Amino acid sequence: MANAYLSGLAAIAPELVLTGTALAALVFDLVTKGRDSRRVGYLALGGLALTSLLLIGQWGEPPRTVLGMVTVDQFGNFFKLFTCASLAAVVVFVLNDRRERRHGIGEYYFLLLGAAVGVFFMVSTNNLLLLMLGLELLSLASYSLAGFHKGDRKSAEAAMKYVVFGGLSAGIMLYGISLLYGLTGTIDLAEMASADGSGHPAGLAGQLAQNPIPVAVAVVLILAGFAYKVSLVPFHFWTPDVYEGAPTPVTTFLAVGSKAAGFGALLRFVGALFVREDVQDTVRAYGERVGLLIAILAAVTMTVGNLSALRQRSLKRMLAFSSIAHAGYVMIGVAAMSAGGFEAAMYYLAAYYFMNLGAFGFLLYFEGVTSSDDIDGLKGLGWRAPLVSIAMVVFLVSLTGLPPTVGFYGKYLLFQEGVAANLIWLVVIAGLNSVISLFYYFRVVRTLFLSKPAEREVAPQPLFVGLLAALGVATVFFALYTAPLVDWARRSMDLLWASSG
């Protein structure tokens, strides 16, 4: 028993290191009384690097469940490494934010690391209780981060809206989980999907044979909770206000790291319940109906996101509505209800990391110059900071889905899987939405380079500029050499293996 417990602790070593780093950051900030916050940032980067090394060391190991609840597999590993990479970039953004205080912000890093701990457990469990606990840990840290600037009215308003809507969505989701548990007799997704209904737990198959309506209510309530987390219409209304009011590094984390974590948990929920190899035939057939519902949500989400972005004068709000639209694109892969669709969704999330992280980095860079996120404030600044501006053009081209960028190949994979799943109507809508997005993305390009050159000077920030340039290069490189990301996504499909229990 003791050996099994120690083996379980060794399996969750990345989570333990990340938790220890968060606590060390908090204690260090308390001891120094907030006088050396930059060192807390460097400590956070060191902890994320060590955690990433441990995760890489687990790569290739067979999936297993430890401590009765935590599933250690390559699917969870994908999203954990994604979280470490996105958080490392966000920490660098905080360290280089010219509008942020240099001292007294050590809690910033503690909250970011705490959110990452929640993500780690949220994406690596088939147990609905642990999934909910991880989601709540991520949410609580996110609420605090959104309102970090207590004296700023917009930041306080963002935190308040986030808390109210987040609490409501969590309650709805928890009710759906409790209903699903009452119907099936288990909170383990794998058991729920594989039980044939003849014993205990009865599983979904037994309940669907008796009366599918309660199952439909439970699944819809749980999907509503996920839809809120990843900003799907009609649960998107909090996104533009929270993104605008939160500090820009926090907005970056919400748009990249938190959104990807939500998709990781959603993919695990849908995959373990409806797509795994050992799922009962009646449950798999029911999953096709769920896929159709998800497809409808995807179509509405990408359309509302893109049409709303057309009217925005704030770059931050434009990127917020853009992130809503891209959530709709990712949902094409989820709606396909297949391993190929999941791979395409995960590839697109990896592509989204480079292009969206770069776009928010550009926003942060020029906020320090113009003290505003208004698109008109960028007039002519492309000639004052050509390297950063050219990188931004690359990000915008990728977000539109044009070659030769990683966004183009990501959309190609999603469209291919959509056609294979007989969702041609959804692919056509996504293509039309990509054309619409061209107008508001290239409005930024026009403002940067086709307006009268600005008079203001742009202060050099070589480290920050180097990071944005590297993201721009990666956005093109991984479109020309797709094998690493494609293979990574494919190898992470052990979520769907029947032996993962």
C-alpha positions as CSV (number, residue, x, y, z in Angstrom):
1,M,0.0,0.0,0.0
2,A,2.8,2.4,0.9
3,N,4.7,1.6,-2.3
4,A,1.6,2.2,-4.3
5,Y,1.1,5.6,-2.6
6,L,4.7,6.6,-3.2
7,S,4.4,5.5,-6.8
8,G,1.3,7.7,-7.2
9,L,3.1,10.7,-5.7
10,A,6.0,10.1,-8.2
11,A,3.5,10.1,-11.0
12,I,2.2,13.5,-10.1
13,A,5.7,15.0,-9.5
14,P,5.0,17.8,-12.0
15,E,1.9,18.9,-10.0
16,L,3.9,18.7,-6.7
17,V,6.7,20.8,-8.1
18,L,4.3,23.4,-9.5
19,T,2.5,23.6,-6.1
20,G,5.8,23.9,-4.3
21,T,6.9,26.7,-6.7
22,A,3.6,28.6,-6.1
23,L,4.0,28.3,-2.3
24,A,7.7,29.3,-2.6
25,A,6.7,32.4,-4.6
26,L,4.2,33.4,-2.0
27,V,6.6,33.0,0.9
28,F,9.5,34.8,-0.9
29,D,7.2,37.7,-1.6
30,L,6.1,37.9,2.0
31,V,9.6,37.7,3.3
32,T,10.9,40.4,1.0
33,K,7.7,42.5,1.6
34,G,7.1,42.8,-2.1
35,R,10.4,44.7,-2.6
36,D,11.8,42.3,-5.1
37,S,8.9,41.1,-7.3
38,R,11.1,40.5,-10.4
39,R,12.9,37.7,-8.5
40,V,9.5,36.1,-7.8
41,G,8.9,36.2,-11.6
42,Y,12.3,34.5,-12.2
43,L,11.4,31.9,-9.5
44,A,8.2,31.2,-11.3
45,L,10.0,30.7,-14.6
46,G,12.4,28.3,-13.0
47,G,9.6,26.3,-11.5
48,L,7.8,26.1,-14.9
49,A,11.0,25.0,-16.5
50,L,11.5,22.2,-14.0
51,T,7.9,21.1,-14.3
52,S,8.2,21.0,-18.1
53,L,11.3,18.8,-17.8
54,L,9.4,16.3,-15.5
55,L,6.5,16.3,-18.0
56,I,8.9,15.6,-20.9
57,G,10.3,12.7,-18.8
58,Q,6.9,11.2,-18.6
59,W,6.4,11.3,-22.4
60,G,5.9,7.9,-23.9
61,E,4.8,6.1,-20.7
62,P,1.6,4.0,-20.9
63,P,-1.6,5.7,-19.5
64,R,-2.5,4.8,-15.9
65,T,-4.6,6.0,-13.1
66,V,-2.9,6.9,-9.8
67,L,-4.3,7.7,-6.4
68,G,-7.7,6.5,-7.6
69,M,-8.5,9.7,-9.4
70,V,-5.6,11.2,-11.5
71,T,-5.1,9.8,-15.0
72,V,-1.5,10.1,-16.2
73,D,-1.5,10.0,-20.0
74,Q,-0.1,11.7,-23.0
75,F,-3.4,13.6,-23.6
76,G,-3.1,15.3,-20.2
77,N,0.6,15.8,-20.8
78,F,-0.1,17.7,-24.0
79,F,-2.2,20.3,-22.2
80,K,0.1,20.5,-19.2
81,L,3.1,21.3,-21.4
82,F,0.9,23.8,-23.3
83,T,0.0,25.4,-19.9
84,C,3.7,25.7,-18.9
85,A,4.6,27.2,-22.2
86,S,1.8,29.8,-22.1
87,L,2.4,30.7,-18.5
88,A,6.1,31.2,-19.1
89,A,5.3,33.6,-21.9
90,V,2.8,35.4,-19.7
91,V,5.4,35.8,-16.9
92,V,7.8,37.3,-19.4
93,F,5.0,39.7,-20.5
94,V,4.5,40.7,-16.9
95,L,8.2,41.3,-16.4
96,N,8.3,43.5,-19.5
97,D,5.0,45.3,-19.0
98,R,6.0,49.0,-18.9
99,R,2.6,49.9,-17.4
100,E,2.9,47.4,-14.5
101,R,4.5,48.2,-11.2
102,R,7.9,46.6,-10.5
103,H,7.3,46.0,-6.8
104,G,4.4,44.6,-4.7
105,I,3.1,42.3,-7.4
106,G,4.5,39.0,-6.2
107,E,0.9,37.7,-5.8
108,Y,0.6,37.9,-9.6
109,Y,2.9,35.0,-10.0
110,F,1.4,33.0,-7.1
111,L,-2.0,33.3,-8.7
112,L,-0.8,32.3,-12.1
113,L,0.9,29.2,-10.7
114,G,-2.1,28.4,-8.7
115,A,-4.3,28.5,-11.8
116,A,-1.8,26.2,-13.5
117,V,-2.2,23.6,-10.7
118,G,-5.9,23.7,-11.3
119,V,-5.4,23.2,-15.0
120,F,-3.1,20.2,-14.4
121,F,-5.7,18.3,-12.4
122,M,-8.6,19.4,-14.6
123,V,-7.1,18.0,-17.8
124,S,-5.8,14.7,-16.3
125,T,-8.7,13.0,-14.8
126,N,-11.8,11.0,-15.8
127,N,-13.2,11.6,-12.3
128,L,-15.9,14.3,-12.6
129,L,-15.3,15.4,-9.0
130,L,-11.6,16.1,-9.5
131,L,-12.4,17.8,-12.8
132,M,-14.7,20.1,-11.0
133,L,-12.2,20.9,-8.3
134,G,-9.5,21.7,-10.8
135,L,-11.9,23.9,-12.8
136,E,-12.8,25.8,-9.6
137,L,-9.1,26.3,-8.6
138,L,-8.4,27.7,-12.1
139,S,-11.5,29.9,-11.8
140,L,-10.8,31.3,-8.4
141,A,-7.3,32.3,-9.4
142,S,-8.6,33.8,-12.6
143,Y,-11.2,35.9,-10.8
144,S,-8.4,37.4,-8.6
145,L,-6.1,38.0,-11.5
146,A,-8.9,39.8,-13.5
147,G,-9.4,42.3,-10.6
148,F,-5.7,42.5,-9.7
149,H,-5.7,46.3,-10.3
150,K,-8.1,47.1,-7.5
151,G,-7.9,50.8,-8.1
152,D,-8.9,50.5,-11.7
153,R,-12.7,50.7,-12.3
154,K,-12.6,48.5,-15.4
155,S,-10.5,45.9,-13.6
156,A,-12.9,45.8,-10.7
157,E,-15.8,45.6,-13.0
158,A,-14.2,42.7,-15.0
159,A,-13.6,40.7,-11.8
160,M,-17.2,41.3,-10.6
161,K,-18.7,40.1,-13.9
162,Y,-16.3,37.2,-14.0
163,V,-17.2,36.1,-10.5
164,V,-21.0,36.4,-11.0
165,F,-21.1,34.6,-14.3
166,G,-18.5,32.1,-13.3
167,G,-20.3,31.2,-10.2
168,L,-23.6,30.7,-12.1
169,S,-21.9,28.5,-14.7
170,A,-20.2,26.4,-12.1
171,G,-23.5,25.8,-10.3
172,I,-25.2,24.8,-13.5
173,M,-22.3,22.4,-14.4
174,L,-22.2,20.9,-10.9
175,Y,-25.9,20.2,-11.0
176,G,-25.4,18.4,-14.3
177,I,-22.6,16.3,-12.8
178,S,-24.7,15.4,-9.8
179,L,-27.6,14.5,-12.1
180,L,-25.3,12.3,-14.2
181,Y,-24.0,10.6,-11.1
182,G,-27.5,9.9,-9.9
183,L,-28.5,8.4,-13.2
184,T,-25.4,6.2,-13.8
185,G,-24.1,5.4,-10.3
186,T,-20.6,6.5,-11.0
187,I,-18.5,9.7,-11.4
188,D,-15.8,8.0,-13.5
189,L,-16.3,8.8,-17.2
190,A,-14.7,5.6,-18.4
191,E,-17.0,3.4,-16.2
192,M,-20.0,5.5,-17.1
193,A,-19.5,4.9,-20.9
194,S,-18.4,1.2,-20.8
195,A,-20.9,-0.3,-18.3
196,D,-23.6,-2.3,-20.2
197,G,-26.4,-1.5,-17.8
198,S,-26.7,-5.0,-16.4
199,G,-25.0,-4.3,-13.1
200,H,-23.8,-1.5,-10.9
201,P,-22.9,1.1,-11.9
202,A,-25.6,1.0,-14.5
203,G,-23.7,3.5,-16.8
204,L,-25.1,5.5,-19.6
205,A,-26.2,2.5,-21.6
206,G,-28.7,1.3,-19.0
207,Q,-30.1,4.8,-18.5
208,L,-30.4,5.5,-22.2
209,A,-32.3,2.2,-22.6
210,Q,-34.9,3.3,-20.0
211,N,-35.3,7.0,-20.6
212,P,-32.7,9.2,-22.5
213,I,-34.3,12.6,-21.5
214,P,-32.6,12.9,-18.1
215,V,-29.3,12.0,-19.7
216,A,-29.9,14.8,-22.3
217,V,-30.6,17.3,-19.5
218,A,-27.5,16.3,-17.6
219,V,-25.2,16.4,-20.7
220,V,-26.6,19.8,-21.8
221,L,-26.0,21.3,-18.3
222,I,-22.4,20.1,-18.2
223,L,-21.7,21.3,-21.8
224,A,-23.1,24.7,-20.8
225,G,-20.4,24.9,-18.1
226,F,-17.7,24.0,-20.6
227,A,-19.2,26.5,-23.1
228,Y,-18.9,29.3,-20.6
229,K,-15.2,28.4,-20.0
230,V,-14.3,28.4,-23.6
231,S,-16.6,31.4,-24.5
232,L,-19.1,29.7,-26.8
233,V,-22.3,31.5,-27.8
234,P,-24.6,32.1,-25.9
235,F,-22.3,31.8,-22.9
236,H,-19.7,34.3,-24.3
237,F,-21.2,37.6,-22.9
238,W,-18.5,37.9,-20.1
239,T,-15.6,37.6,-22.5
240,P,-15.2,41.1,-24.1
241,D,-15.7,43.0,-20.8
242,V,-13.4,40.8,-18.8
243,Y,-10.7,40.8,-21.5
244,E,-10.9,44.6,-21.7
245,G,-10.9,45.3,-18.0
246,A,-8.2,42.7,-16.9
247,P,-4.5,43.6,-17.1
248,T,-3.2,42.6,-20.5
249,P,-1.0,39.7,-19.3
250,V,-4.0,38.3,-17.5
251,T,-6.1,38.7,-20.6
252,T,-3.4,36.8,-22.5
253,F,-3.5,33.9,-20.0
254,L,-7.4,33.8,-20.2
255,A,-7.3,33.8,-24.0
256,V,-4.6,31.3,-24.4
257,G,-3.9,29.1,-21.4
258,S,-7.3,29.1,-19.7
259,K,-9.2,28.6,-22.9
260,A,-6.9,25.7,-24.0
261,A,-7.5,24.1,-20.5
262,G,-11.2,24.4,-21.0
263,F,-10.9,22.6,-24.3
264,G,-8.7,20.0,-22.8
265,A,-11.3,19.2,-20.2
266,L,-14.1,19.3,-22.8
267,L,-12.2,16.9,-25.1
268,R,-11.6,14.5,-22.2
269,F,-15.3,14.6,-21.2
270,V,-16.6,14.1,-24.7
271,G,-13.9,11.6,-25.7
272,A,-14.1,9.4,-22.6
273,L,-17.9,9.4,-22.7
274,F,-18.7,9.0,-26.4
275,V,-15.6,8.2,-28.5
276,R,-13.4,5.7,-26.6
277,E,-12.8,2.2,-27.9
278,D,-14.8,0.5,-25.2
279,V,-17.8,2.7,-25.3
280,Q,-21.2,0.9,-25.6
281,D,-22.8,1.1,-29.0
282,T,-25.9,2.9,-27.7
283,V,-23.7,5.5,-26.0
284,R,-21.6,6.0,-29.1
285,A,-24.8,6.5,-31.2
286,Y,-26.1,9.0,-28.7
287,G,-22.7,10.8,-29.0
288,E,-23.5,11.5,-32.6
289,R,-26.5,13.6,-31.5
290,V,-24.3,15.4,-29.0
291,G,-21.9,16.1,-31.9
292,L,-24.7,17.7,-33.9
293,L,-25.5,20.0,-31.0
294,I,-21.8,20.9,-30.7
295,A,-21.7,21.6,-34.4
296,I,-24.7,24.1,-34.1
297,L,-22.9,25.8,-31.2
298,A,-19.7,26.0,-33.3
299,A,-21.5,27.6,-36.3
300,V,-23.3,30.2,-34.1
301,T,-20.2,31.0,-32.1
302,M,-17.8,31.7,-35.0
303,T,-20.5,33.8,-36.8
304,V,-21.3,35.9,-33.7
305,G,-17.6,36.3,-32.8
306,N,-16.6,37.5,-36.3
307,L,-19.5,39.8,-36.9
308,S,-19.1,41.4,-33.4
309,A,-15.3,41.9,-34.0
310,L,-16.1,43.9,-37.2
311,R,-17.4,46.8,-35.1
312,Q,-14.7,47.1,-32.5
313,R,-12.3,50.1,-32.3
314,S,-10.5,48.6,-29.3
315,L,-7.8,46.1,-30.3
316,K,-8.3,44.3,-27.0
317,R,-12.1,43.9,-27.5
318,M,-11.4,42.9,-31.2
319,L,-9.1,40.1,-30.0
320,A,-11.7,39.1,-27.4
321,F,-14.4,38.6,-30.1
322,S,-11.7,37.0,-32.3
323,S,-11.0,34.4,-29.6
324,I,-14.8,33.6,-29.4
325,A,-14.7,33.0,-33.2
326,H,-11.7,30.7,-32.9
327,A,-13.4,28.7,-30.2
328,G,-16.0,28.0,-32.8
329,Y,-13.4,26.8,-35.3
330,V,-11.9,24.4,-32.7
331,M,-15.4,23.0,-32.0
332,I,-15.4,21.6,-35.5
333,G,-12.9,19.0,-34.4
334,V,-14.9,18.3,-31.3
335,A,-18.2,18.0,-33.3
336,A,-16.5,15.4,-35.6
337,M,-16.6,13.0,-32.6
338,S,-13.6,11.1,-33.9
339,A,-9.9,10.6,-33.1
340,G,-9.0,12.6,-36.2
341,G,-11.2,15.5,-35.2
342,F,-9.7,15.6,-31.8
343,E,-6.2,15.6,-33.3
344,A,-7.2,18.5,-35.6
345,A,-8.6,20.4,-32.6
346,M,-5.4,19.9,-30.6
347,Y,-3.2,20.9,-33.5
348,Y,-5.3,24.1,-33.9
349,L,-4.9,24.9,-30.2
350,A,-1.1,24.5,-30.6
351,A,-1.3,26.8,-33.6
352,Y,-3.5,29.2,-31.6
353,Y,-0.7,29.4,-29.0
354,F,1.7,31.0,-31.4
355,M,-0.6,33.4,-33.2
356,N,-2.8,34.6,-30.4
357,L,0.1,34.8,-27.8
358,G,1.9,36.9,-30.3
359,A,-1.1,39.2,-31.0
360,F,-1.6,39.9,-27.3
361,G,2.2,40.4,-26.9
362,F,2.0,43.1,-29.7
363,L,-0.9,44.7,-27.9
364,L,1.1,44.8,-24.6
365,Y,4.1,46.2,-26.4
366,F,2.2,49.2,-27.9
367,E,0.1,49.8,-24.9
368,G,3.3,50.9,-23.3
369,V,3.8,53.4,-26.2
370,T,0.3,54.8,-26.7
371,S,-1.2,54.1,-23.2
372,S,-4.3,52.9,-25.1
373,D,-5.6,49.9,-26.8
374,D,-7.4,51.9,-29.5
375,I,-6.7,50.7,-33.1
376,D,-6.5,54.3,-34.3
377,G,-3.6,54.9,-31.9
378,L,-1.5,52.5,-33.9
379,K,-1.4,54.9,-37.0
380,G,2.0,54.8,-38.6
381,L,3.7,52.9,-35.7
382,G,4.6,50.1,-38.1
383,W,7.4,52.2,-39.4
384,R,8.6,53.1,-35.9
385,A,8.8,49.4,-34.8
386,P,9.1,47.4,-38.0
387,L,10.1,44.1,-36.5
388,V,7.3,43.9,-34.0
389,S,4.8,45.1,-36.6
390,I,5.8,42.6,-39.2
391,A,5.5,39.9,-36.6
392,M,2.0,41.2,-35.9
393,V,1.1,41.0,-39.6
394,V,2.2,37.3,-39.6
395,F,0.0,36.7,-36.5
396,L,-3.0,38.3,-38.2
397,V,-2.5,36.4,-41.4
398,S,-2.4,33.2,-39.4
399,L,-5.5,34.1,-37.4
400,T,-7.3,34.7,-40.7
401,G,-6.2,31.3,-41.9
402,L,-4.0,32.2,-44.9
403,P,-0.9,30.4,-46.1
404,P,2.0,30.1,-45.3
405,T,1.1,30.1,-41.6
406,V,0.3,27.6,-39.0
407,G,-3.3,28.9,-38.8
408,F,-3.9,27.9,-42.4
409,Y,-2.8,24.3,-41.9
410,G,-4.8,24.1,-38.7
411,K,-8.0,25.2,-40.4
412,Y,-7.2,22.8,-43.3
413,L,-7.1,19.9,-40.8
414,L,-10.3,21.0,-39.1
415,F,-12.1,21.4,-42.4
416,Q,-10.9,18.0,-43.6
417,E,-12.2,16.3,-40.5
418,G,-15.5,18.3,-40.7
419,V,-16.0,17.0,-44.3
420,A,-15.1,13.4,-43.2
421,A,-17.8,13.7,-40.4
422,N,-20.5,14.8,-43.0
423,L,-20.4,18.3,-41.5
424,I,-20.0,20.0,-44.9
425,W,-22.5,22.8,-44.0
426,L,-20.4,23.6,-40.9
427,V,-17.2,23.8,-43.0
428,V,-18.8,26.1,-45.5
429,I,-19.9,28.4,-42.7
430,A,-16.4,28.4,-41.2
431,G,-14.9,29.3,-44.6
432,L,-17.3,32.2,-45.0
433,N,-16.4,33.4,-41.5
434,S,-12.7,33.3,-42.3
435,V,-13.4,35.7,-45.2
436,I,-15.3,38.0,-42.8
437,S,-12.3,37.9,-40.4
438,L,-10.0,39.2,-43.1
439,F,-11.7,42.6,-43.0
440,Y,-11.1,43.4,-39.3
441,Y,-7.6,41.7,-39.0
442,F,-6.3,43.7,-42.0
443,R,-7.7,46.9,-40.7
444,V,-5.0,46.7,-38.1
445,V,-2.4,46.1,-40.9
446,R,-3.7,49.1,-42.8
447,T,-3.5,51.3,-39.7
448,L,0.1,50.3,-38.9
449,F,1.6,50.7,-42.4
450,L,-0.8,52.7,-44.6
451,S,-1.3,55.7,-42.3
452,K,0.9,58.8,-41.8
453,P,4.0,57.8,-39.8
454,A,3.7,58.5,-36.1
455,E,5.8,61.2,-34.4
456,R,6.2,59.4,-31.1
457,E,9.3,57.3,-30.4
458,V,9.2,53.7,-29.4
459,A,11.5,52.7,-26.6
460,P,13.7,49.6,-27.3
461,Q,12.8,46.4,-25.5
462,P,15.1,43.8,-27.1
463,L,14.0,40.8,-25.0
464,F,10.3,41.4,-25.6
465,V,10.9,42.1,-29.3
466,G,13.0,38.9,-29.6
467,L,10.1,36.9,-28.0
468,L,7.6,38.3,-30.5
469,A,9.9,37.8,-33.4
470,A,10.4,34.1,-32.3
471,L,6.7,33.6,-32.1
472,G,6.3,35.0,-35.6
473,V,9.0,32.7,-37.0
474,A,7.4,29.7,-35.3
475,T,4.0,30.7,-36.8
476,V,5.5,30.3,-40.3
477,F,7.9,27.4,-39.5
478,F,5.3,25.0,-38.1
479,A,3.2,25.6,-41.3
480,L,6.1,24.6,-43.5
481,Y,7.2,21.8,-41.2
482,T,4.0,20.4,-39.8
483,A,5.3,17.0,-38.6
484,P,6.3,17.9,-35.0
485,L,2.9,19.3,-34.0
486,V,0.9,16.8,-36.0
487,D,2.8,13.9,-34.4
488,W,2.5,15.4,-30.9
489,A,-1.3,15.7,-31.3
490,R,-1.5,12.1,-32.7
491,R,0.5,10.6,-29.9
492,S,-1.7,12.3,-27.4
493,M,-4.8,10.3,-28.4
494,D,-4.2,7.6,-25.7
495,L,-7.3,9.3,-24.2
496,L,-9.3,7.1,-26.5
497,W,-7.6,3.8,-25.7
498,A,-9.7,1.2,-23.9
499,S,-6.7,0.3,-21.7
500,S,-6.3,3.8,-20.2
501,G,-8.1,2.7,-17.0
